[in-house]
Amino acid sequence: MTDFNRKVEDASARVNKSVAEAASRLEEDTAELITYLNNEVVPAVRQHSTKALRIAADKLSKLADYMEAHSPKGR
């Protein structure tokens, strides 16, 4: 029976080691992902959002000009 217990302990140790290695790698990958998001994605989103807002503002300004030009004169 001690041989069986030793085999179970060995298997358990291998599983624990594998889980620990996977958790460590997952932590590293998560840190890399966060760095990538902060350094690459967030600035790109901000830049494109700013550009989109400027375009929308320009279109709204043109719409206001159009509405003024085509409104009834009595108002």
HTML snippet that shows the backbone in 3Dmol.js (N, CA, C, O; Angstrom):
<script src="https://3Dmol.org/build/3Dmol-min.js"></script>
<div id="view" style="width:600px;height:400px;position:relative"></div>
<script>
const pdb = `
ATOM      1  N   MET A   1       0.811  -1.191   0.000  1.00  0.00           N
ATOM      2  CA  MET A   1       0.000   0.000   0.000  1.00  0.00           C
ATOM      3  C   MET A   1       0.860   1.263   0.000  1.00  0.00           C
ATOM      4  O   MET A   1       0.440   2.282  -0.548  1.00  0.00           O
ATOM      5  N   THR A   2       2.030   1.224   0.589  1.00  0.00           N
ATOM      6  CA  THR A   2       2.887   2.407   0.600  1.00  0.00           C
ATOM      7  C   THR A   2       3.339   2.772  -0.810  1.00  0.00           C
ATOM      8  O   THR A   2       3.525   3.950  -1.116  1.00  0.00           O
ATOM      9  N   ASP A   3       3.515   1.774  -1.667  1.00  0.00           N
ATOM     10  CA  ASP A   3       3.884   2.048  -3.055  1.00  0.00           C
ATOM     11  C   ASP A   3       2.775   2.835  -3.750  1.00  0.00           C
ATOM     12  O   ASP A   3       3.052   3.765  -4.507  1.00  0.00           O
ATOM     13  N   PHE A   4       1.535   2.466  -3.495  1.00  0.00           N
ATOM     14  CA  PHE A   4       0.398   3.183  -4.068  1.00  0.00           C
ATOM     15  C   PHE A   4       0.364   4.620  -3.556  1.00  0.00           C
ATOM     16  O   PHE A   4       0.158   5.549  -4.337  1.00  0.00           O
ATOM     17  N   ASN A   5       0.561   4.809  -2.266  1.00  0.00           N
ATOM     18  CA  ASN A   5       0.560   6.159  -1.676  1.00  0.00           C
ATOM     19  C   ASN A   5       1.668   7.022  -2.269  1.00  0.00           C
ATOM     20  O   ASN A   5       1.479   8.212  -2.522  1.00  0.00           O
ATOM     21  N   ARG A   6       2.833   6.400  -2.488  1.00  0.00           N
ATOM     22  CA  ARG A   6       3.944   7.139  -3.065  1.00  0.00           C
ATOM     23  C   ARG A   6       3.604   7.565  -4.492  1.00  0.00           C
ATOM     24  O   ARG A   6       3.910   8.688  -4.892  1.00  0.00           O
ATOM     25  N   LYS A   7       2.976   6.678  -5.259  1.00  0.00           N
ATOM     26  CA  LYS A   7       2.594   7.011  -6.639  1.00  0.00           C
ATOM     27  C   LYS A   7       1.546   8.123  -6.666  1.00  0.00           C
ATOM     28  O   LYS A   7       1.602   9.013  -7.515  1.00  0.00           O
ATOM     29  N   VAL A   8       0.613   8.071  -5.756  1.00  0.00           N
ATOM     30  CA  VAL A   8      -0.403   9.122  -5.677  1.00  0.00           C
ATOM     31  C   VAL A   8       0.246  10.452  -5.311  1.00  0.00           C
ATOM     32  O   VAL A   8      -0.078  11.492  -5.884  1.00  0.00           O
ATOM     33  N   GLU A   9       1.165  10.407  -4.350  1.00  0.00           N
ATOM     34  CA  GLU A   9       1.863  11.640  -3.954  1.00  0.00           C
ATOM     35  C   GLU A   9       2.688  12.193  -5.109  1.00  0.00           C
ATOM     36  O   GLU A   9       2.717  13.404  -5.328  1.00  0.00           O
ATOM     37  N   ASP A  10       3.358  11.312  -5.850  1.00  0.00           N
ATOM     38  CA  ASP A  10       4.145  11.757  -7.003  1.00  0.00           C
ATOM     39  C   ASP A  10       3.249  12.384  -8.070  1.00  0.00           C
ATOM     40  O   ASP A  10       3.575  13.427  -8.636  1.00  0.00           O
ATOM     41  N   ALA A  11       2.123  11.735  -8.334  1.00  0.00           N
ATOM     42  CA  ALA A  11       1.195  12.278  -9.328  1.00  0.00           C
ATOM     43  C   ALA A  11       0.638  13.619  -8.864  1.00  0.00           C
ATOM     44  O   ALA A  11       0.504  14.552  -9.654  1.00  0.00           O
ATOM     45  N   SER A  12       0.321  13.704  -7.595  1.00  0.00           N
ATOM     46  CA  SER A  12      -0.189  14.956  -7.035  1.00  0.00           C
ATOM     47  C   SER A  12       0.857  16.065  -7.136  1.00  0.00           C
ATOM     48  O   SER A  12       0.531  17.212  -7.444  1.00  0.00           O
ATOM     49  N   ALA A  13       2.098  15.715  -6.877  1.00  0.00           N
ATOM     50  CA  ALA A  13       3.180  16.705  -6.967  1.00  0.00           C
ATOM     51  C   ALA A  13       3.345  17.184  -8.407  1.00  0.00           C
ATOM     52  O   ALA A  13       3.559  18.372  -8.647  1.00  0.00           O
ATOM     53  N   ARG A  14       3.245  16.256  -9.369  1.00  0.00           N
ATOM     54  CA  ARG A  14       3.363  16.651 -10.781  1.00  0.00           C
ATOM     55  C   ARG A  14       2.216  17.565 -11.195  1.00  0.00           C
ATOM     56  O   ARG A  14       2.425  18.547 -11.907  1.00  0.00           O
ATOM     57  N   VAL A  15       1.007  17.241 -10.747  1.00  0.00           N
ATOM     58  CA  VAL A  15      -0.152  18.070 -11.066  1.00  0.00           C
ATOM     59  C   VAL A  15       0.010  19.448 -10.433  1.00  0.00           C
ATOM     60  O   VAL A  15      -0.245  20.459 -11.087  1.00  0.00           O
ATOM     61  N   ASN A  16       0.424  19.500  -9.186  1.00  0.00           N
ATOM     62  CA  ASN A  16       0.627  20.785  -8.507  1.00  0.00           C
ATOM     63  C   ASN A  16       1.684  21.627  -9.220  1.00  0.00           C
ATOM     64  O   ASN A  16       1.536  22.840  -9.361  1.00  0.00           O
ATOM     65  N   LYS A  17       2.758  20.960  -9.671  1.00  0.00           N
ATOM     66  CA  LYS A  17       3.812  21.680 -10.394  1.00  0.00           C
ATOM     67  C   LYS A  17       3.268  22.232 -11.712  1.00  0.00           C
ATOM     68  O   LYS A  17       3.542  23.375 -12.077  1.00  0.00           O
ATOM     69  N   SER A  18       2.492  21.403 -12.423  1.00  0.00           N
ATOM     70  CA  SER A  18       1.920  21.846 -13.695  1.00  0.00           C
ATOM     71  C   SER A  18       0.966  23.016 -13.493  1.00  0.00           C
ATOM     72  O   SER A  18       0.981  23.975 -14.265  1.00  0.00           O
ATOM     73  N   VAL A  19       0.151  22.939 -12.473  1.00  0.00           N
ATOM     74  CA  VAL A  19      -0.790  24.027 -12.187  1.00  0.00           C
ATOM     75  C   VAL A  19      -0.029  25.291 -11.802  1.00  0.00           C
ATOM     76  O   VAL A  19      -0.386  26.386 -12.238  1.00  0.00           O
ATOM     77  N   ALA A  20       1.002  25.149 -11.001  1.00  0.00           N
ATOM     78  CA  ALA A  20       1.800  26.318 -10.593  1.00  0.00           C
ATOM     79  C   ALA A  20       2.472  26.959 -11.800  1.00  0.00           C
ATOM     80  O   ALA A  20       2.518  28.184 -11.908  1.00  0.00           O
ATOM     81  N   GLU A  21       3.000  26.129 -12.716  1.00  0.00           N
ATOM     82  CA  GLU A  21       3.635  26.665 -13.919  1.00  0.00           C
ATOM     83  C   GLU A  21       2.613  27.364 -14.808  1.00  0.00           C
ATOM     84  O   GLU A  21       2.891  28.428 -15.362  1.00  0.00           O
ATOM     85  N   ALA A  22       1.437  26.768 -14.944  1.00  0.00           N
ATOM     86  CA  ALA A  22       0.386  27.379 -15.765  1.00  0.00           C
ATOM     87  C   ALA A  22      -0.068  28.702 -15.152  1.00  0.00           C
ATOM     88  O   ALA A  22      -0.290  29.676 -15.872  1.00  0.00           O
ATOM     89  N   ALA A  23      -0.206  28.739 -13.837  1.00  0.00           N
ATOM     90  CA  ALA A  23      -0.621  29.975 -13.166  1.00  0.00           C
ATOM     91  C   ALA A  23       0.441  31.057 -13.336  1.00  0.00           C
ATOM     92  O   ALA A  23       0.118  32.225 -13.554  1.00  0.00           O
ATOM     93  N   SER A  24       1.691  30.668 -13.236  1.00  0.00           N
ATOM     94  CA  SER A  24       2.779  31.632 -13.412  1.00  0.00           C
ATOM     95  C   SER A  24       2.773  32.198 -14.833  1.00  0.00           C
ATOM     96  O   SER A  24       2.910  33.405 -15.033  1.00  0.00           O
ATOM     97  N   ARG A  25       2.615  31.318 -15.804  1.00  0.00           N
ATOM     98  CA  ARG A  25       2.584  31.758 -17.203  1.00  0.00           C
ATOM     99  C   ARG A  25       1.368  32.649 -17.468  1.00  0.00           C
ATOM    100  O   ARG A  25       1.451  33.633 -18.203  1.00  0.00           O
ATOM    101  N   LEU A  26       0.254  32.289 -16.863  1.00  0.00           N
ATOM    102  CA  LEU A  26      -0.955  33.089 -17.018  1.00  0.00           C
ATOM    103  C   LEU A  26      -0.760  34.488 -16.437  1.00  0.00           C
ATOM    104  O   LEU A  26      -1.209  35.473 -17.024  1.00  0.00           O
ATOM    105  N   GLU A  27      -0.100  34.576 -15.299  1.00  0.00           N
ATOM    106  CA  GLU A  27       0.183  35.888 -14.703  1.00  0.00           C
ATOM    107  C   GLU A  27       1.084  36.714 -15.608  1.00  0.00           C
ATOM    108  O   GLU A  27       0.866  37.914 -15.774  1.00  0.00           O
ATOM    109  N   GLU A  28       2.102  36.077 -16.199  1.00  0.00           N
ATOM    110  CA  GLU A  28       3.005  36.787 -17.119  1.00  0.00           C
ATOM    111  C   GLU A  28       2.242  37.275 -18.350  1.00  0.00           C
ATOM    112  O   GLU A  28       2.388  38.425 -18.766  1.00  0.00           O
ATOM    113  N   ASP A  29       1.429  36.391 -18.925  1.00  0.00           N
ATOM    114  CA  ASP A  29       0.665  36.758 -20.118  1.00  0.00           C
ATOM    115  C   ASP A  29      -0.328  37.878 -19.820  1.00  0.00           C
ATOM    116  O   ASP A  29      -0.526  38.771 -20.643  1.00  0.00           O
ATOM    117  N   THR A  30      -0.942  37.829 -18.658  1.00  0.00           N
ATOM    118  CA  THR A  30      -1.889  38.871 -18.263  1.00  0.00           C
ATOM    119  C   THR A  30      -1.176  40.215 -18.121  1.00  0.00           C
ATOM    120  O   THR A  30      -1.693  41.245 -18.551  1.00  0.00           O
ATOM    121  N   ALA A  31       0.003  40.199 -17.520  1.00  0.00           N
ATOM    122  CA  ALA A  31       0.775  41.435 -17.382  1.00  0.00           C
ATOM    123  C   ALA A  31       1.153  41.994 -18.752  1.00  0.00           C
ATOM    124  O   ALA A  31       1.089  43.204 -18.970  1.00  0.00           O
ATOM    125  N   GLU A  32       1.548  41.112 -19.678  1.00  0.00           N
ATOM    126  CA  GLU A  32       1.882  41.556 -21.037  1.00  0.00           C
ATOM    127  C   GLU A  32       0.663  42.135 -21.744  1.00  0.00           C
ATOM    128  O   GLU A  32       0.763  43.146 -22.439  1.00  0.00           O
ATOM    129  N   LEU A  33      -0.483  41.495 -21.567  1.00  0.00           N
ATOM    130  CA  LEU A  33      -1.720  41.980 -22.187  1.00  0.00           C
ATOM    131  C   LEU A  33      -2.094  43.358 -21.665  1.00  0.00           C
ATOM    132  O   LEU A  33      -2.464  44.237 -22.442  1.00  0.00           O
ATOM    133  N   ILE A  34      -2.001  43.551 -20.372  1.00  0.00           N
ATOM    134  CA  ILE A  34      -2.328  44.850 -19.771  1.00  0.00           C
ATOM    135  C   ILE A  34      -1.378  45.921 -20.287  1.00  0.00           C
ATOM    136  O   ILE A  34      -1.807  47.028 -20.613  1.00  0.00           O
ATOM    137  N   THR A  35      -0.100  45.600 -20.363  1.00  0.00           N
ATOM    138  CA  THR A  35       0.876  46.552 -20.896  1.00  0.00           C
ATOM    139  C   THR A  35       0.555  46.907 -22.343  1.00  0.00           C
ATOM    140  O   THR A  35       0.602  48.077 -22.723  1.00  0.00           O
ATOM    141  N   TYR A  36       0.231  45.902 -23.145  1.00  0.00           N
ATOM    142  CA  TYR A  36      -0.125  46.142 -24.550  1.00  0.00           C
ATOM    143  C   TYR A  36      -1.358  47.030 -24.655  1.00  0.00           C
ATOM    144  O   TYR A  36      -1.378  47.983 -25.435  1.00  0.00           O
ATOM    145  N   LEU A  37      -2.382  46.719 -23.872  1.00  0.00           N
ATOM    146  CA  LEU A  37      -3.602  47.533 -23.902  1.00  0.00           C
ATOM    147  C   LEU A  37      -3.304  48.978 -23.530  1.00  0.00           C
ATOM    148  O   LEU A  37      -3.763  49.903 -24.199  1.00  0.00           O
ATOM    149  N   ASN A  38      -2.543  49.170 -22.470  1.00  0.00           N
ATOM    150  CA  ASN A  38      -2.232  50.529 -22.011  1.00  0.00           C
ATOM    151  C   ASN A  38      -1.349  51.295 -22.988  1.00  0.00           C
ATOM    152  O   ASN A  38      -1.530  52.497 -23.177  1.00  0.00           O
ATOM    153  N   ASN A  39      -0.397  50.607 -23.607  1.00  0.00           N
ATOM    154  CA  ASN A  39       0.567  51.294 -24.464  1.00  0.00           C
ATOM    155  C   ASN A  39       0.126  51.429 -25.920  1.00  0.00           C
ATOM    156  O   ASN A  39       0.541  52.365 -26.604  1.00  0.00           O
ATOM    157  N   GLU A  40      -0.703  50.514 -26.398  1.00  0.00           N
ATOM    158  CA  GLU A  40      -1.060  50.510 -27.818  1.00  0.00           C
ATOM    159  C   GLU A  40      -2.545  50.785 -28.059  1.00  0.00           C
ATOM    160  O   GLU A  40      -2.891  51.666 -28.847  1.00  0.00           O
ATOM    161  N   VAL A  41      -3.401  50.055 -27.401  1.00  0.00           N
ATOM    162  CA  VAL A  41      -4.825  50.118 -27.699  1.00  0.00           C
ATOM    163  C   VAL A  41      -5.457  51.407 -27.173  1.00  0.00           C
ATOM    164  O   VAL A  41      -6.161  52.096 -27.911  1.00  0.00           O
ATOM    165  N   VAL A  42      -5.213  51.732 -25.921  1.00  0.00           N
ATOM    166  CA  VAL A  42      -5.842  52.920 -25.328  1.00  0.00           C
ATOM    167  C   VAL A  42      -5.479  54.197 -26.091  1.00  0.00           C
ATOM    168  O   VAL A  42      -6.375  54.981 -26.405  1.00  0.00           O
ATOM    169  N   PRO A  43      -4.197  54.436 -26.403  1.00  0.00           N
ATOM    170  CA  PRO A  43      -3.891  55.649 -27.177  1.00  0.00           C
ATOM    171  C   PRO A  43      -4.562  55.660 -28.555  1.00  0.00           C
ATOM    172  O   PRO A  43      -5.012  56.710 -29.014  1.00  0.00           O
ATOM    173  N   ALA A  44      -4.631  54.507 -29.210  1.00  0.00           N
ATOM    174  CA  ALA A  44      -5.270  54.455 -30.536  1.00  0.00           C
ATOM    175  C   ALA A  44      -6.754  54.759 -30.435  1.00  0.00           C
ATOM    176  O   ALA A  44      -7.300  55.484 -31.267  1.00  0.00           O
ATOM    177  N   VAL A  45      -7.404  54.216 -29.431  1.00  0.00           N
ATOM    178  CA  VAL A  45      -8.831  54.482 -29.244  1.00  0.00           C
ATOM    179  C   VAL A  45      -9.051  55.960 -28.960  1.00  0.00           C
ATOM    180  O   VAL A  45      -9.972  56.570 -29.504  1.00  0.00           O
ATOM    181  N   ARG A  46      -8.212  56.533 -28.115  1.00  0.00           N
ATOM    182  CA  ARG A  46      -8.352  57.968 -27.809  1.00  0.00           C
ATOM    183  C   ARG A  46      -8.159  58.811 -29.062  1.00  0.00           C
ATOM    184  O   ARG A  46      -8.904  59.762 -29.296  1.00  0.00           O
ATOM    185  N   GLN A  47      -7.170  58.467 -29.856  1.00  0.00           N
ATOM    186  CA  GLN A  47      -6.898  59.243 -31.077  1.00  0.00           C
ATOM    187  C   GLN A  47      -8.078  59.149 -32.033  1.00  0.00           C
ATOM    188  O   GLN A  47      -8.523  60.163 -32.572  1.00  0.00           O
ATOM    189  N   HIS A  48      -8.583  57.949 -32.244  1.00  0.00           N
ATOM    190  CA  HIS A  48      -9.691  57.783 -33.188  1.00  0.00           C
ATOM    191  C   HIS A  48     -10.977  58.386 -32.631  1.00  0.00           C
ATOM    192  O   HIS A  48     -11.793  58.906 -33.393  1.00  0.00           O
ATOM    193  N   SER A  49     -11.168  58.325 -31.329  1.00  0.00           N
ATOM    194  CA  SER A  49     -12.359  58.926 -30.724  1.00  0.00           C
ATOM    195  C   SER A  49     -12.328  60.436 -30.897  1.00  0.00           C
ATOM    196  O   SER A  49     -13.348  61.050 -31.212  1.00  0.00           O
ATOM    197  N   THR A  50     -11.168  61.033 -30.694  1.00  0.00           N
ATOM    198  CA  THR A  50     -11.023  62.477 -30.864  1.00  0.00           C
ATOM    199  C   THR A  50     -11.316  62.861 -32.309  1.00  0.00           C
ATOM    200  O   THR A  50     -12.007  63.846 -32.566  1.00  0.00           O
ATOM    201  N   LYS A  51     -10.793  62.088 -33.245  1.00  0.00           N
ATOM    202  CA  LYS A  51     -11.032  62.372 -34.664  1.00  0.00           C
ATOM    203  C   LYS A  51     -12.523  62.247 -34.973  1.00  0.00           C
ATOM    204  O   LYS A  51     -13.084  63.086 -35.678  1.00  0.00           O
ATOM    205  N   ALA A  52     -13.158  61.216 -34.454  1.00  0.00           N
ATOM    206  CA  ALA A  52     -14.589  61.025 -34.693  1.00  0.00           C
ATOM    207  C   ALA A  52     -15.394  62.183 -34.114  1.00  0.00           C
ATOM    208  O   ALA A  52     -16.346  62.649 -34.740  1.00  0.00           O
ATOM    209  N   LEU A  53     -15.025  62.646 -32.936  1.00  0.00           N
ATOM    210  CA  LEU A  53     -15.732  63.785 -32.336  1.00  0.00           C
ATOM    211  C   LEU A  53     -15.570  65.047 -33.174  1.00  0.00           C
ATOM    212  O   LEU A  53     -16.517  65.817 -33.336  1.00  0.00           O
ATOM    213  N   ARG A  54     -14.370  65.258 -33.707  1.00  0.00           N
ATOM    214  CA  ARG A  54     -14.148  66.437 -34.554  1.00  0.00           C
ATOM    215  C   ARG A  54     -14.992  66.358 -35.829  1.00  0.00           C
ATOM    216  O   ARG A  54     -15.561  67.359 -36.264  1.00  0.00           O
ATOM    217  N   ILE A  55     -15.067  65.185 -36.414  1.00  0.00           N
ATOM    218  CA  ILE A  55     -15.884  65.006 -37.627  1.00  0.00           C
ATOM    219  C   ILE A  55     -17.355  65.238 -37.301  1.00  0.00           C
ATOM    220  O   ILE A  55     -18.060  65.918 -38.046  1.00  0.00           O
ATOM    221  N   ALA A  56     -17.820  64.669 -36.180  1.00  0.00           N
ATOM    222  CA  ALA A  56     -19.216  64.856 -35.779  1.00  0.00           C
ATOM    223  C   ALA A  56     -19.514  66.332 -35.525  1.00  0.00           C
ATOM    224  O   ALA A  56     -20.570  66.828 -35.918  1.00  0.00           O
ATOM    225  N   ALA A  57     -18.595  67.029 -34.876  1.00  0.00           N
ATOM    226  CA  ALA A  57     -18.792  68.453 -34.608  1.00  0.00           C
ATOM    227  C   ALA A  57     -18.883  69.236 -35.909  1.00  0.00           C
ATOM    228  O   ALA A  57     -19.709  70.141 -36.036  1.00  0.00           O
ATOM    229  N   ASP A  58     -18.045  68.896 -36.867  1.00  0.00           N
ATOM    230  CA  ASP A  58     -18.081  69.562 -38.166  1.00  0.00           C
ATOM    231  C   ASP A  58     -19.415  69.306 -38.873  1.00  0.00           C
ATOM    232  O   ASP A  58     -20.010  70.229 -39.428  1.00  0.00           O
ATOM    233  N   LYS A  59     -19.880  68.070 -38.853  1.00  0.00           N
ATOM    234  CA  LYS A  59     -21.155  67.733 -39.492  1.00  0.00           C
ATOM    235  C   LYS A  59     -22.323  68.450 -38.803  1.00  0.00           C
ATOM    236  O   LYS A  59     -23.235  68.938 -39.471  1.00  0.00           O
ATOM    237  N   LEU A  60     -22.292  68.510 -37.470  1.00  0.00           N
ATOM    238  CA  LEU A  60     -23.350  69.213 -36.741  1.00  0.00           C
ATOM    239  C   LEU A  60     -23.340  70.705 -37.056  1.00  0.00           C
ATOM    240  O   LEU A  60     -24.394  71.329 -37.170  1.00  0.00           O
ATOM    241  N   SER A  61     -22.153  71.265 -37.192  1.00  0.00           N
ATOM    242  CA  SER A  61     -22.046  72.677 -37.542  1.00  0.00           C
ATOM    243  C   SER A  61     -22.641  72.927 -38.931  1.00  0.00           C
ATOM    244  O   SER A  61     -23.350  73.911 -39.143  1.00  0.00           O
ATOM    245  N   LYS A  62     -22.348  72.037 -39.864  1.00  0.00           N
ATOM    246  CA  LYS A  62     -22.900  72.179 -41.212  1.00  0.00           C
ATOM    247  C   LYS A  62     -24.420  71.999 -41.204  1.00  0.00           C
ATOM    248  O   LYS A  62     -25.131  72.690 -41.934  1.00  0.00           O
ATOM    249  N   LEU A  63     -24.913  71.082 -40.389  1.00  0.00           N
ATOM    250  CA  LEU A  63     -26.356  70.893 -40.268  1.00  0.00           C
ATOM    251  C   LEU A  63     -27.015  72.151 -39.706  1.00  0.00           C
ATOM    252  O   LEU A  63     -28.071  72.565 -40.185  1.00  0.00           O
ATOM    253  N   ALA A  64     -26.398  72.760 -38.695  1.00  0.00           N
ATOM    254  CA  ALA A  64     -26.950  73.988 -38.125  1.00  0.00           C
ATOM    255  C   ALA A  64     -26.971  75.109 -39.168  1.00  0.00           C
ATOM    256  O   ALA A  64     -27.942  75.861 -39.257  1.00  0.00           O
ATOM    257  N   ASP A  65     -25.912  75.214 -39.944  1.00  0.00           N
ATOM    258  CA  ASP A  65     -25.868  76.222 -41.016  1.00  0.00           C
ATOM    259  C   ASP A  65     -26.982  75.971 -42.033  1.00  0.00           C
ATOM    260  O   ASP A  65     -27.645  76.910 -42.474  1.00  0.00           O
ATOM    261  N   TYR A  66     -27.187  74.719 -42.401  1.00  0.00           N
ATOM    262  CA  TYR A  66     -28.227  74.356 -43.353  1.00  0.00           C
ATOM    263  C   TYR A  66     -29.609  74.706 -42.795  1.00  0.00           C
ATOM    264  O   TYR A  66     -30.451  75.262 -43.500  1.00  0.00           O
ATOM    265  N   MET A  67     -29.828  74.374 -41.529  1.00  0.00           N
ATOM    266  CA  MET A  67     -31.144  74.647 -40.909  1.00  0.00           C
ATOM    267  C   MET A  67     -31.407  76.143 -40.840  1.00  0.00           C
ATOM    268  O   MET A  67     -32.532  76.589 -41.065  1.00  0.00           O
ATOM    269  N   GLU A  68     -30.371  76.923 -40.528  1.00  0.00           N
ATOM    270  CA  GLU A  68     -30.528  78.378 -40.508  1.00  0.00           C
ATOM    271  C   GLU A  68     -30.852  78.919 -41.891  1.00  0.00           C
ATOM    272  O   GLU A  68     -31.713  79.785 -42.045  1.00  0.00           O
ATOM    273  N   ALA A  69     -30.161  78.404 -42.884  1.00  0.00           N
ATOM    274  CA  ALA A  69     -30.354  78.894 -44.244  1.00  0.00           C
ATOM    275  C   ALA A  69     -31.723  78.506 -44.807  1.00  0.00           C
ATOM    276  O   ALA A  69     -32.244  79.212 -45.671  1.00  0.00           O
ATOM    277  N   HIS A  70     -32.304  77.432 -44.352  1.00  0.00           N
ATOM    278  CA  HIS A  70     -33.572  76.944 -44.901  1.00  0.00           C
ATOM    279  C   HIS A  70     -34.734  77.106 -43.934  1.00  0.00           C
ATOM    280  O   HIS A  70     -35.776  76.476 -44.119  1.00  0.00           O
ATOM    281  N   SER A  71     -34.582  77.922 -42.926  1.00  0.00           N
ATOM    282  CA  SER A  71     -35.696  78.127 -41.997  1.00  0.00           C
ATOM    283  C   SER A  71     -36.597  79.243 -42.520  1.00  0.00           C
ATOM    284  O   SER A  71     -36.151  80.126 -43.253  1.00  0.00           O
ATOM    285  N   PRO A  72     -37.854  79.189 -42.137  1.00  0.00           N
ATOM    286  CA  PRO A  72     -38.768  80.278 -42.569  1.00  0.00           C
ATOM    287  C   PRO A  72     -38.284  81.633 -42.019  1.00  0.00           C
ATOM    288  O   PRO A  72     -37.786  81.715 -40.896  1.00  0.00           O
ATOM    289  N   LYS A  73     -38.437  82.665 -42.810  1.00  0.00           N
ATOM    290  CA  LYS A  73     -37.914  83.979 -42.441  1.00  0.00           C
ATOM    291  C   LYS A  73     -38.691  84.622 -41.314  1.00  0.00           C
ATOM    292  O   LYS A  73     -38.162  85.516 -40.653  1.00  0.00           O
ATOM    293  N   GLY A  74     -39.922  84.209 -41.062  1.00  0.00           N
ATOM    294  CA  GLY A  74     -40.751  84.853 -40.055  1.00  0.00           C
ATOM    295  C   GLY A  74     -40.398  84.476 -38.624  1.00  0.00           C
ATOM    296  O   GLY A  74     -40.892  85.124 -37.701  1.00  0.00           O
ATOM    297  N   ARG A  75     -39.616  83.520 -38.403  1.00  0.00           N
ATOM    298  CA  ARG A  75     -39.295  83.061 -37.048  1.00  0.00           C
ATOM    299  C   ARG A  75     -38.213  83.844 -36.482  1.00  0.00           C
ATOM    300  O   ARG A  75     -37.804  83.602 -35.346  1.00  0.00           O
TER     301      ARG A  75
END
`;
const viewer = $3Dmol.createViewer("view");
viewer.addModel(pdb, "pdb");
viewer.setStyle({}, {cartoon: {color: "spectrum"}});
viewer.zoomTo();
viewer.render();
</script>
